[in-house]
């Protein structure tokens, strides 16, 4: 597989690694989302330490209002985070 295909598989596997620990295997509850971010994205985002930050993040991701983050919502989050990181790295190169 190409690097991009491997990255896509990693995104899928990472979502499934954390989803379902507290219930529905196809969705992340807040506690699962926090654990995923703190374990897998702490270099880019930092650790989520307070409930208010987690609540705001979940609210912004939860497009269907079910208080959980499904895979489509998660992928949108990964895309937004990747775009922000890209902007940062492009500015660093200039």
KAZIMO-V812846 format. One record per run of one state. SS is the DSSP state (H for helix, E for strand, C for the rest). FROM is the first residue (numbers start at 1). TO is the last residue. If there is no record, write none. Layout:
# KAZIMO-V812846
ss=<SS SS>
from=<FROM FROM>
to=<TO TO>
This chain:
# KAZIMO-V812846
ss=<C H C E C H C H C E H C>
from=<1 3 19 27 29 30 41 51 62 69 71 94>
to=<2 18 26 28 29 40 50 61 68 70 93 94>
